[in-house]
Amino acid sequence: MKKYEIAIVGVTGAVGLQVFKWLIDLKFPFSNIYGYASKKSVGRNIHYKKYSLTVKELKENSFKGIDICFFCSNEMVSKKYVPYALKEKCLVIDNSSYFRMFDDVPIIIPSVNKEQYHKDLHLIANPNCATSILCSVLKPLSDLYPIDKVIVSTYQSISGLGLKAIEELKYQSIATLEGKHELANKNHFESLNDKLKYKIAFNCLPIVGTMLENNWTSEEIKIIKETKKILNQDFKIIANCIRVPTFCCHGETVVVEFKENIDVDNIIKYLKKQKELKLNNKILPVNSNCFNRLEVFVSRIRKVDDKTLTFYLLSDNLLKGAATNAIDIAFLAIGA
């Protein structure tokens, strides 16, 4: 089997570290993995099992000889450096939102829309974490019955903002419990001030992403637009995104209205056949027992009326919502 030269841009971040780990755990056929980050991380050693890498500074010539590059950084890094990777004929799998809505760049979830991949592609967008989790269930549902409308409310963990945000929740929680309210009410990491404008410890924040002029948030718009693009369908979607003080996993309460009468037993049987879904009836999925799991957990499936279904989803946002979906794309691209 051919082995591939792999690069991870943003390897020191929450998603980048998971890509490194799961390339190994999922036995992706790599010959070498190279890690890139900003200057402040250069020289850092990252170890997992018997593998290790030394972080290098990301430069314009970092992609020579690379077969597959995972971009796990922000939009500005992707905007600047993806073109250099493409010049080297590198397959780029971009986890940022920068290219997702470009007409010639597909957003791919292999279990959902692998038919949108073709061998001439050199740039593939990884979906928003909440979108990936949602589409994993909407796709099989739409196979059974045409969808008219979806209402989704998300409960998104702090890990969606990165490793510093996880530490921030720890600092604020400890400070609150110790009665140090002045420390608890401001960010320990000033670099988070633009992303985390309110205290997260013991709070649910009704804003994920940026608040837009129309009172929607950028995260809600991503879910709406990306879902329609991935599924290639134009049903109505209403999204409400909440940041919650948990360390891992995103939860979603979903209401789906169909155009036809539905058979709930038939739906449950079909969902059970989907290998990436795990249906739970007796033991409810919660963040602490779904962490570091690859499935999307589905529970509390209920029929509202003849055409309406509601249920709860939970999945590790750093895995199914980011790292392992990106690796699944790479497996799809090499035909494995």
VENGIFEN-V990738 format. One record per run of one state. SS is the DSSP state (H for helix, E for strand, L for the rest). FROM is the first residue (numbers start at 1). TO is the last residue. Records with the same first field share a line. If there is no record, write none. Layout:
SS=FROM-TO ; FROM-TO
//
This chain:
L=1-3 ; 10-13 ; 26-29 ; 38-38 ; 42-44 ; 49-50 ; 55-55 ; 58-67 ; 72-74 ; 88-90 ; 95-106 ; 108-109 ; 117-122 ; 126-128 ; 145-146 ; 157-157 ; 162-162 ; 178-180 ; 185-189 ; 193-203 ; 206-210 ; 212-216 ; 232-235 ; 245-249 ; 259-263 ; 273-276 ; 281-286 ; 291-295 ; 306-307 ; 316-318 ; 335-336
E=4-9 ; 30-37 ; 45-48 ; 51-54 ; 56-57 ; 68-71 ; 91-94 ; 107-107 ; 123-125 ; 147-156 ; 204-205 ; 211-211 ; 217-217 ; 236-244 ; 250-258 ; 277-280 ; 296-305 ; 308-315
H=14-25 ; 39-41 ; 75-87 ; 110-116 ; 129-144 ; 158-161 ; 163-177 ; 181-184 ; 190-192 ; 218-231 ; 264-272 ; 287-290 ; 319-334
//
